[in-house]
């Protein structure tokens, strides 16, 4: 499902204009990105958590140049689904 399909489905379910739903979805995604950029996790009960994971510094290899490189410690965004979400997906397959 694409973002456009999601917006169309929500708009038809709620009887709202697509532009209103688009603005809401865009604002939601922007707030999640801003929170994660500031190091804050976002918890949505019954759905899941958008969390920031920290990756430790490690040694990597550039295969084309055959050189060892250091990959610095960094943070990455991650999504962890809620147990009820996982169970619903398991039971529907």
Secondary structure, DSSP 4 states (H G I P E B T S, - for coil): --HHHHHHHHHHHHT--HHHHHHHHHHHHHHHHHHHHTT--EEETTTEEEEEEEEPPEEEEETTTTEEEEEPPEEEEEEEE-HHHHHHHHHT-
